[in-house]
Amino acid sequence: MDTAQTTASMPGTAETVPHNDMANAIRALAMDAVQKAQSGHPGMPMGMADVATVLFTRFLKFDPKRPDWPDRDRFILSAGHGSMLLYSLLYLTGYEEMTLEQLKNFRQLGSKTAGHPEYGEAGGIETTTGPLGQGVGNAVGMALAERILSARFGDDLVDHWTYVIASDGDLMEGISHEAASIAGHLGLGRLVVLFDDNGISIDGSTELSDSVDQIKRFDAYGWHTLSVDGHDPEAVAQAIEQARASDKPSLIACKTTIGYGAPKLAGSEKSHGAPLGEDEIAGAREKLGWPHPAFEIPDTILNAWRQVGAKGGELSTAWDKRRDSADADMRAEFNRRLEGRLPEDLGTAISEVKRTLLAEKPKVATRKASQTVLEALVERIPELIGGSADLSGSNNTKTSSHKAVTRSDYGGNYVHWGVREHGMAAAMNGLALHGGLIPYGGTFLIFSDYARPSLRLAAMNKLRTIHVMTHDSIGLGEDGPTHQPVEQLASLRAMPRLQVLRPADAIETAECWQIALESSDTPSVMALSRQGLPTLRNEGAEENYSAYGAYILVPAQGHRQVTLLASGSEVQIAVQAREMLAEEGISAAVVSMPSWDIFLNQPAHYRDEVLGTSALRVAIEAASGFGWERWTTLDGAFVGMKGFGASAPTGDLYKHFGLTPEDVVSTVKDWL
């Protein structure tokens, strides 16, 4: 009698089906999908199948029928190249979108089974991973979000864990240091990292490039650490139990064999990033005792996996009852936050701030104006979680309503991230991905380069994260060219789906905060000045002019000959230049452009009205001119930076680099 047919006809449960059969189902699907696609990474899924089987069958709290159940455990595959591990698990446990056909279409155009997990493509994918270390950083934010929300709403509503599978490469990347040190400092005991300790990277043995003792390293961060045989399910289970009993984040180093089961390629870098080949797969099937054809999972094994998934239904239903019996006001607030809905009075709050500013017309740095806005918002929007990379006093991100989050009190709303821009940005992504919180974090604009990979993933994930990036030009003065951003604005504006906001004064700063908060599926960068800027606006308390991306701040007198385009601190230069041009009989309009992307999305007739179809266009910005030709056309002019900055007082720098009203007037006259 055929063994496969007999097995297929028998009912199965996780208790009656051998662990090896459960794990081998993952291995088979992984090697089959990679082989069919002729692309992918079979080695890690085959090596970590035992660990993943233990985690999913014995510990992970999830409901495939409700992938967005708020109190599910979070599982993050930081080693995203091994995406077939996750896709196999989602199919086996019964996630509706992850069908066998999707597995067969691995890495094909339009499939949900991309080469690396992509958030939003299918339920059960908690974040987009691939760039190594990012998943670890996201997980820190998710674990922190769980603790913050639990402190506010209680364990009946928020009581879950965050699990990560990480590779050697994840732990080699520098972001892992920043993320792990944050987690250790904050005592995130509900974070468990399962380290695929297989000793292999693309080049070969990790001994070629790395000799770090990861256990000692994470001990130093204040983590709970263990080392186990990753192919011994009972040892793995005991290690996870110990991790769950600790009040520290845990690293479990799981010693595994990459490509486990492959007769010739197991333990070799050759199984890392390429199909095994038909002969090797046939040998693996024989060695693993898996006689079934490609993509065929016997009913008894599939039923066992589906029962693992079905258990979550009882847990999620019980949670529903706890939520429904909670205090009505608390339940309403909990639901509002998880749905991402802002308080209804946000617009009123912004208008109140703007009315005050219009009355007082302060000359103030936009970083300081940002703090003024935050003073009005933090108590009204309790889901706002602020922070800074050790620059709170410079970024002005902390208000009188803030209370620090600490390992002994997660009830705060401000995170001191330390000098860790990369880790901060990745954790902010995790806070946003978790749901229920809106993170913002501060640093200098020049250090956007340190946060760039996380910014890019925030854009891919469509996350509402807000980056307060101050000291946005040579206007920061004496700190010199190492701290003066020149090319950063252009490069950030080039990133798809990243919203760059550079307000010209306190009024626009308030408006940009409103834009950032209302952009539920877009990360924002607020580029703010160090130096004081005059209030240029005289109206618009009720209407958000910045929400058009660009608008005519000061109209031309008579027929418009010139349009002066500027953002941020250079708008005041444009206003002064307009007055000087008027004295010489040249009619100019001043256009403030806080956001290129938003302006680009306006109707063509509005853009034409703002830019002036027949006027000379001159752009002014204390940064690289790259990209401004989109607005000036090649017939226009640019007044700005042509190289790096220098160390000197702000006023001297603007004169030295030709960024004065006089320079603008001279440019206009030369071109006319």
C-alpha positions in Angstrom: 0.0 0.0 0.0 1.3 3.5 -0.9 2.4 5.3 2.2 1.6 8.7 0.9 -2.0 7.6 0.1 -2.4 6.1 3.6 -1.1 9.2 5.3 -3.3 11.5 3.1 -6.5 9.6 4.2 -5.9 9.9 7.9 -7.0 12.8 10.1 -4.2 14.6 11.9 -3.5 17.0 14.7 -0.4 18.7 15.9 -0.4 16.2 18.8 -0.6 13.1 16.7 1.4 14.1 13.6 5.2 13.8 14.2 7.1 17.1 14.5 9.4 16.0 11.6 6.4 15.7 9.3 5.1 19.2 10.3 8.6 20.7 9.7 9.3 18.9 6.5 6.1 20.3 5.0 7.8 23.7 5.3 11.0 22.4 3.9 9.3 20.8 0.9 7.2 23.9 0.0 10.3 26.1 0.3 12.5 24.1 -1.9 9.7 23.4 -4.4 8.7 27.1 -4.8 12.3 28.3 -5.2 12.9 25.6 -7.7 9.8 26.4 -9.7 10.7 30.2 -9.7 14.4 29.4 -10.4 15.1 32.1 -7.9 15.1 32.5 -4.1 16.7 31.3 -0.9 15.8 27.7 0.2 18.5 27.2 2.8 17.2 29.3 5.6 13.6 28.0 5.5 14.9 24.4 5.5 17.3 25.2 8.4 14.8 27.0 10.6 11.8 24.8 9.8 12.1 23.1 13.2 12.3 26.3 15.2 9.4 27.8 13.3 7.3 24.7 13.8 7.8 24.8 17.5 7.0 28.5 17.7 3.8 28.3 15.6 2.4 25.1 17.1 3.2 25.7 20.7 3.5 29.4 21.4 2.4 31.9 18.8 -1.0 33.4 19.4 -2.7 34.2 16.0 -5.9 33.7 14.1 -5.6 33.2 10.4 -9.3 34.2 10.0 -8.5 37.6 11.5 -4.9 38.5 10.5 -5.4 42.0 12.0 -6.7 40.8 15.4 -5.2 43.5 17.7 -4.0 41.2 20.4 -2.2 38.7 18.2 1.5 37.9 18.7 3.7 39.6 16.2 6.0 37.4 14.1 8.7 39.2 12.1 10.9 37.4 9.6 13.8 39.8 9.8 15.8 37.4 7.6 13.4 38.3 4.8 15.4 36.5 2.1 13.9 33.3 3.6 10.4 34.5 2.7 9.3 31.0 1.7 9.4 30.1 5.4 6.7 32.7 6.2 4.7 32.0 3.1 4.7 28.3 3.8 3.5 28.9 7.4 0.8 31.2 6.3 -0.5 28.6 3.7 -0.2 25.7 6.1 -2.0 27.5 9.0 -4.9 28.6 6.8 -4.5 32.3 5.9 -7.1 32.8 3.2 -5.0 34.9 0.8 -2.0 32.6 0.9 -3.1 29.8 -1.4 -1.1 27.0 -2.9 -1.3 28.8 -6.2 0.4 31.8 -4.6 3.2 29.6 -3.5 3.5 28.2 -7.0 3.8 31.8 -8.2 6.6 32.7 -5.9 8.6 35.8 -7.0 6.3 36.3 -10.0 4.8 39.6 -11.0 1.6 40.3 -9.2 1.8 37.5 -6.7 1.5 37.9 -3.0 4.6 35.8 -2.5 7.3 38.3 -3.3 11.0 37.7 -3.0 11.0 39.3 0.4 7.9 39.7 2.6 5.9 42.7 1.6 3.6 44.3 4.1 0.0 44.7 2.9 0.3 42.0 0.3 -1.3 39.3 2.5 -2.4 38.8 6.0 0.2 37.6 8.5 3.0 39.7 7.0 3.7 42.2 9.7 6.3 44.2 8.0 8.3 44.5 4.8 11.7 43.0 5.4 14.8 42.3 3.3 17.4 44.9 4.2 19.0 43.0 7.0 18.5 44.2 10.6 15.4 46.2 9.7 13.0 43.5 11.0 14.9 43.5 14.3 14.5 47.2 14.6 10.8 47.0 13.7 10.3 44.4 16.3 11.7 46.6 19.0 9.1 49.2 18.1 6.3 46.6 18.1 7.4 45.3 21.5 7.5 48.8 22.8 4.1 49.6 21.4 2.6 46.6 23.2 3.9 47.7 26.5 2.8 51.4 26.0 -0.7 50.4 25.0 -0.9 47.8 27.8 0.0 50.4 30.3 -2.9 52.5 29.0 -5.6 49.9 28.3 -4.6 47.0 30.5 -3.7 43.4 29.9 -7.3 42.3 29.1 -7.0 44.2 25.8 -3.2 44.3 25.2 -1.2 41.2 26.2 1.0 39.7 23.5 4.5 38.9 22.4 6.8 39.8 19.6 8.9 37.1 18.0 11.7 37.5 15.4 13.7 35.1 13.3 17.0 36.8 12.6 20.0 35.7 10.6 23.8 36.1 11.0 23.5 39.0 8.6 20.8 40.7 10.7 23.1 40.7 13.6 26.1 41.8 11.6 24.3 45.0 10.4 25.0 48.0 12.5 21.3 48.7 13.1 21.1 45.5 15.2 23.3 47.2 17.8 21.1 50.3 18.0 17.9 48.2 18.1 19.2 45.7 20.7 20.7 48.3 23.0 17.4 50.2 23.0 15.4 47.0 23.8 17.8 46.1 26.6 17.7 49.6 28.1 13.9 49.7 28.0 13.6 46.1 29.4 11.3 44.9 26.6 10.8 41.4 28.1 8.1 40.4 25.6 10.6 40.5 22.7 12.1 37.1 21.7 14.7 36.9 18.9 15.3 33.5 17.5 18.8 33.7 15.9 19.4 31.3 13.0 22.9 30.5 14.1 24.0 28.6 11.0 27.4 30.1 10.5 26.9 30.7 6.8 26.7 33.9 4.8 26.7 34.4 1.0 30.5 34.4 0.8 30.8 31.2 2.8 31.5 30.5 6.5 30.9 33.5 8.7 34.4 32.9 10.0 35.6 34.7 6.9 34.4 38.0 8.3 33.0 37.7 11.8 34.1 36.3 15.1 31.6 38.0 17.4 30.3 36.0 20.3 26.6 37.0 19.9 25.6 35.6 23.3 28.2 37.8 25.1 27.3 40.7 23.0 23.6 40.5 23.9 24.4 39.8 27.5 26.1 43.2 27.5 22.9 44.8 26.2 21.0 43.5 29.2 19.3 40.7 27.3 18.4 37.2 28.5 20.4 34.8 26.3 20.3 31.1 25.6 21.9 28.7 23.0 20.2 25.6 21.8 20.2 22.9 19.1 17.8 24.4 16.5 16.9 20.9 15.3 15.9 19.6 18.7 12.2 20.7 19.1 12.1 20.1 22.8 15.2 22.1 23.5 13.8 24.9 21.4 10.5 24.8 23.3 12.2 24.9 26.6 14.3 27.8 25.5 11.2 29.8 24.5 9.6 28.9 27.8 12.6 30.3 29.6 12.5 33.4 27.5 8.8 34.0 28.3 9.7 33.7 32.0 12.3 36.4 31.8 11.7 40.1 32.4 14.4 40.9 29.8 14.3 40.7 26.0 15.6 37.3 24.9 18.1 36.1 22.3 17.9 32.4 21.6 20.8 31.3 19.4 19.5 28.3 17.5 22.3 26.3 16.1 21.0 25.1 12.7 22.2 23.6 9.4 21.4 25.8 6.4 19.7 23.7 3.7 18.9 21.0 6.3 18.0 17.7 4.5 19.8 18.5 1.3 22.2 15.6 0.7 25.1 17.6 -0.8 24.4 21.2 -0.2 23.3 21.2 3.5 25.7 23.4 5.5 26.9 25.1 2.4 26.5 28.7 1.2 25.4 27.1 -2.1 22.0 26.4 -0.5 21.6 30.0 0.6 20.5 32.0 -2.5 19.9 29.6 -5.4 17.6 26.7 -6.3 18.8 23.3 -5.1 18.3 21.7 -8.5 16.1 18.7 -9.3 18.6 16.0 -8.3 19.3 17.7 -4.9 15.6 18.1 -4.2 15.0 14.4 -5.0 17.9 13.5 -2.6 16.4 15.8 0.1 13.0 14.1 -0.3 14.6 10.7 0.3 16.8 11.9 3.2 13.9 13.6 4.9 11.5 10.8 4.3 9.2 13.0 2.2 8.0 10.9 -0.8 5.3 13.3 -1.9 5.3 15.2 -5.2 6.1 18.9 -5.5 3.6 21.2 -3.7 1.6 18.2 -2.4 1.0 18.2 1.4 -0.8 15.1 2.7 -4.2 15.8 4.2 -3.1 14.4 7.6 -0.3 16.9 7.8 -2.2 19.8 6.3 -5.1 19.1 8.7 -2.7 19.2 11.6 -1.4 22.6 10.6 -4.9 23.9 9.9 -5.9 22.9 13.4 -3.0 24.9 14.8 -4.4 27.9 13.0 -7.9 27.2 14.1 -7.0 27.4 17.8 -6.6 31.1 17.4 -10.3 31.6 16.7 -11.1 30.7 20.3 -8.5 33.1 21.6 -9.7 36.0 19.4 -13.3 35.3 20.3 -12.5 35.4 24.0 -10.6 38.7 23.5 -13.7 40.1 21.7 -15.7 39.4 24.8 -13.2 41.2 27.0 -13.2 44.2 24.7 -16.9 44.3 24.6 -17.2 44.2 28.4 -14.7 47.0 28.9 -15.6 50.5 30.0 -17.5 52.2 27.1 -15.2 55.3 27.0 -12.1 53.2 27.1 -13.4 50.9 24.4 -14.2 53.8 22.2 -10.8 55.3 22.6 -9.1 52.0 22.1 -11.0 51.4 18.8 -10.3 55.0 17.6 -6.6 54.6 18.1 -6.4 51.2 16.4 -8.5 52.4 13.5 -6.0 55.3 13.1 -8.7 58.0 13.4 -7.5 61.3 14.7 -9.5 63.2 17.3 -12.2 65.3 15.6 -10.9 68.6 17.0 -7.5 68.5 15.4 -8.5 71.1 12.8 -9.8 73.3 15.6 -6.6 73.0 17.6 -4.5 73.9 14.6 -6.7 76.9 13.9 -6.4 78.1 17.5 -2.6 77.9 17.3 -2.6 79.8 13.9 -4.9 82.6 15.3 -2.5 83.1 18.2 0.5 83.2 15.9 -1.2 85.6 13.4 -1.9 87.9 16.3 1.6 87.8 17.8 3.6 87.4 14.5 6.7 86.1 16.3 10.1 85.8 14.7 11.0 82.3 15.7 12.8 79.3 14.4 10.4 76.8 12.8 11.9 74.1 15.2 10.6 76.3 18.0 7.3 76.9 16.3 7.0 73.1 16.0 7.3 72.8 19.7 4.6 75.4 20.2 2.3 73.4 17.9 3.1 70.2 19.8 2.2 71.9 23.1 -1.3 72.2 21.8 -1.4 68.7 20.3 0.2 66.3 22.7 -2.7 66.2 25.2 -5.3 66.2 22.5 -3.7 63.3 20.6 -2.7 60.8 23.3 -1.5 58.3 20.7 1.3 60.7 19.7 4.6 59.1 20.9 7.4 61.6 20.7 11.2 61.2 20.9 14.6 62.4 19.7 18.0 60.9 19.0 19.5 62.7 22.0 18.6 66.1 20.6 15.4 66.9 22.4 16.6 70.4 23.3 17.8 71.1 19.8 14.9 69.5 17.9 12.3 71.0 20.4 10.4 67.7 20.3 9.7 67.5 24.0 6.8 69.5 25.6 5.6 70.2 29.1 3.0 67.4 28.6 5.6 64.7 27.9 6.6 62.0 30.3 9.5 59.7 29.5 8.9 56.0 28.8 11.1 53.9 31.0 11.6 50.2 31.8 9.7 50.7 35.1 6.9 52.9 33.6 5.6 52.4 30.1 2.8 54.9 30.7 4.8 57.7 29.2 4.6 59.3 25.8 8.2 60.3 25.1 11.2 58.1 24.2 14.8 59.1 24.7 16.3 57.1 21.8 19.9 58.0 22.5 22.3 58.7 19.6 20.6 56.1 17.5 19.0 57.6 14.4 18.9 54.3 12.5 17.5 52.4 15.4 15.0 55.1 16.2 13.6 55.3 12.7 13.3 51.5 12.5 11.6 51.3 15.9 9.2 54.2 14.8 8.2 52.0 11.9 7.5 49.2 14.3 5.4 51.5 16.5 3.3 52.5 13.5 3.0 49.0 12.2 1.8 47.7 15.5 -1.1 50.2 15.4 -2.7 52.4 18.0 0.2 54.9 18.1 1.6 57.7 15.9 5.3 58.1 16.4 7.4 61.2 15.7 11.1 61.4 16.3 13.7 64.2 16.0 17.2 64.6 14.7 19.2 67.0 12.5 18.3 66.9 8.8 21.9 66.0 8.0 21.4 62.7 9.9 18.5 61.7 7.7 21.3 59.8 5.9 21.6 57.6 9.0 17.8 57.0 9.0 17.4 56.7 5.2 16.9 52.9 5.0 14.1 53.0 7.6 12.6 56.1 5.9 12.5 54.2 2.7 10.8 51.2 4.3 8.3 53.5 6.0 7.4 54.8 2.5 7.1 51.2 1.2 5.0 50.2 4.2 2.8 53.3 3.8 3.3 54.3 7.5 2.4 57.4 9.3 5.7 58.2 10.9 6.8 61.8 11.4 10.4 62.8 11.3 11.2 66.2 12.8 14.5 67.1 11.2 15.9 70.4 12.3 18.9 72.5 11.4 17.8 72.2 7.8 20.4 74.3 6.0 23.6 76.4 6.2 21.5 78.5 8.4 22.6 76.4 11.4 25.8 78.4 11.2 29.0 77.6 13.1 28.7 73.8 13.3 30.0 73.9 9.7 29.8 71.8 6.6 29.6 68.4 8.4 26.3 69.4 9.9 25.0 71.7 7.1 22.7 69.7 4.8 23.1 70.5 1.1 22.0 67.5 -0.9 19.6 66.0 1.6 16.4 67.8 0.6 16.9 66.8 -3.0 17.5 63.2 -2.2 14.6 62.9 0.2 12.3 64.6 -2.3 13.4 61.9 -4.8 12.1 59.1 -2.6 8.6 57.8 -3.7 5.8 58.3 -1.2 8.0 60.2 1.3 6.4 63.6 2.1 9.0 66.3 2.6 7.6 69.4 4.3 9.7 72.6 4.7 7.6 75.4 6.2 8.6 79.1 5.8 7.3 80.4 9.2 5.4 79.5 12.3 2.0 79.5 10.5 3.2 77.0 7.9 4.8 74.9 10.6 1.4 74.4 12.2 -0.1 73.6 8.8 2.6 71.1 8.0 1.9 69.3 11.3 -1.7 69.0 10.3 -0.7 67.6 6.9 1.7 65.1 8.5 -0.9 63.9 11.0 -3.7 63.6 8.5 -1.5 61.6 6.0 -2.4 58.2 7.4 -0.4 56.2 4.8 2.6 58.4 4.2 5.7 59.1 6.3 6.6 62.8 6.6 9.9 64.7 7.0 9.5 68.1 8.7 12.6 70.1 7.6 12.8 72.9 10.2 15.2 75.8 10.7 17.6 76.5 13.6 17.5 80.3 13.0 14.6 82.6 13.7 12.3 83.4 10.8 9.7 86.2 10.7 6.0 85.4 10.4 5.2 86.1 6.8 1.6 85.1 6.6 -1.2 87.6 7.4 -4.2 85.4 7.0 -5.5 81.9 6.7 -6.2 80.8 10.3 -9.1 78.6 9.1 -7.7 77.4 5.8 -4.5 75.3 5.4 -2.7 77.0 2.5 0.3 74.6 2.8 -2.0 71.7 2.0 -1.9 72.9 -1.6 1.9 72.2 -1.6 2.6 75.7 -2.9 0.7 78.9 -3.0 1.1 82.6 -3.9 2.3 84.2 -0.6 2.7 87.7 -2.1 1.1 88.4 -5.4 2.7 90.5 -8.1 1.7 94.1 -8.6 0.3 94.4 -12.1 1.5 92.0 -14.9 3.7 89.4 -13.4 7.2 89.3 -14.9 8.9 87.1 -12.3 7.9 84.2 -10.0 10.2 83.8 -7.0 9.9 80.2 -5.7 11.2 79.3 -2.3 10.8 77.0 0.7 11.6 77.3 4.3 14.0 80.0 5.5 14.5 81.3 2.0 11.0 82.5 1.5 11.8 85.6 3.6 14.6 86.3 1.1 12.2 86.0 -1.7 9.8 88.5 0.0 12.6 91.0 0.5 13.8 90.5 -3.1 10.3 91.1 -4.4 10.2 94.5 -2.7 13.6 95.5 -4.1 12.5 94.4 -7.6 9.4 96.5 -7.3 11.5 99.5 -6.6 13.2 98.9 -10.0 9.9 98.5 -11.8 10.0 94.7 -12.0 6.8 92.9 -10.9 7.3 89.7 -9.0 5.2 87.2 -7.1 6.4 85.2 -4.2 5.4 81.5 -4.1 6.0 79.5 -0.9 6.5 75.8 -1.7 6.4 73.7 1.6 5.8 70.5 -0.3 6.7 69.6 -3.9 4.8 66.3 -3.9 1.6 67.8 -2.7 1.9 70.6 -5.3 2.5 68.1 -8.0 -0.8 66.5 -7.2 -2.8 69.7 -7.7 -4.8 70.3 -10.9 -2.8 71.6 -13.8 -4.7 74.9 -13.9 -3.9 75.6 -10.2 -0.2 74.9 -10.8 -0.2 77.2 -13.8 -1.9 79.9 -11.8 0.7 79.6 -9.0 3.8 79.4 -11.2 2.8 81.9 -13.8 2.9 80.5 -17.3 4.8 83.4 -18.9 6.9 84.7 -16.1 10.5 84.1 -15.4 10.8 81.6 -12.6 13.6 81.8 -10.1 14.0 79.3 -7.3 15.7 80.1 -4.0 16.9 77.5 -1.5 19.9 77.1 0.7 20.5 73.6 -0.7 21.4 71.8 -3.9 19.4 73.0 -6.9 18.9 69.5 -8.1 15.2 69.0 -9.0 14.2 72.7 -9.0 14.3 72.7 -12.8 11.0 70.8 -12.6 9.4 74.1 -11.5 11.7 76.8 -13.0 12.0 74.9 -16.4 15.4 75.1 -18.1 14.7 78.7 -18.9 14.6 79.7 -15.3 17.2 80.3 -12.6 18.3 78.9 -9.3 19.9 80.8 -6.4 21.3 78.4 -3.9 24.2 76.1 -3.0 26.7 74.8 -5.5 28.9 72.9 -3.0 29.2 72.2 0.7 28.9 74.8 3.4 31.3 76.5 5.8 31.7 77.3 9.5 30.6 80.9 10.3 27.7 82.9 11.7 24.5 82.4 9.7 24.4 85.9 8.2 28.0 85.7 7.0 27.2 82.3 5.3 24.2 83.6 3.4 26.3 86.5 2.1 29.3 84.3 1.3 27.2 81.8 -0.7 25.2 84.4 -2.5 21.9 83.8 -0.8 20.8 87.4 -0.1 17.9 89.4 -1.6 20.5 91.4 -3.5 21.8 88.2 -5.1 18.3 87.3 -6.2 17.7 90.7 -7.7 21.0 90.5 -9.5 20.0 87.1 -10.9 16.6 88.3 -12.0 18.1 91.3 -13.8 20.8 89.3 -15.5 18.2 86.8 -16.8 15.7 89.4 -17.9 
